Amino acid sequence: MSATATDMAQFMLAHLNGGAVDGNRILSSEAVDAMHRQWFTLHEQLDGMAFGLQRQRRDDVLVLRHSGGVPRFASDLLLVPELGLGLFVSCHNGNAFDAKAAFVDAFLDRYAPVDEPHLVPDGRPARADAIEGQYRSIKVTERPTYGKLPWALFSTRPIDVRFEADGTLVTDTGGNADRWVKVEPLAFREDDGTITHLFREGSVTAFEPVSWYETMGIQARLAAITALVVLSGAVGWPLGTVRRWYRGGPSLSGGPRRAR
């Protein structure tokens, strides 16, 4: 959807007022209720998806949300029907996603605060080694080979998962780290004891673990080495020819030249 912030405000008001704005109805109240209920969830412990909106809880308060963006541009739409509250925000700069996230977090902390209990981790779990590592969105892993790179660079950021010494679980998405204390079994999917997927509240996608050689850091190094090898031929061969010509060395022809 491409629209002005003013029009998005009208759209949000319709959702918050049972489908009507200033006496003009665009949705029935039944349609609004249907759009706000859960249609799908990746995990039974998560609120999952409404109709085009992500569901998440702040204590017992339901928040409906849809975010998106492209490089250097990010937007977010939030609805808190119980509080009659809505927010639409757009940022456009090199730090758009982080700026948007910081603003939304501050807004929700102010108007829909969460009473966070004081939880104490009970030590590093026995299966920590199997859980730790990098996880990548299935938007990337399910792409054909030629489509992986642009999705890996411009789509959902990978998540680095690690445990601190006291057992706190840390999920880090490029410098934005969240810390978790276990209160129930973790939101991971397993297959014969092997971790296959990670799920996160407020995310529309699942994340799969990637091997160390599949991480972007390793792949970037391999790409750089490959580029240097190619450039060494593209630059080195013509320079070698000029050097031999300048020194008056023997010139190759036929098979030896093709072999070289």
Secondary structure, DSSP 8 states (H G I E B T S, - for coil): ----HHHHHHHHHHHHTTTEETTEESS-HHHHHHHHS--B-SSTTS--B-SSSEEEEETTEEEEEEEEEETTEEEEEEEEGGGTEEEEEEE-STTHHHHHHHHHHHHHHHHS-------------TTHHHH-EEEEEHHHHTS-GGGHHHHHHHSS--EEEEE-TTS-EEEEETTEEEEE--SSS-SEEEETTEEEEE--TT-SS-EEEE-GGGSHHHHHHHHHHHHHHHHHHHHHHHHHHHHHHHHT-----HHHHHH-
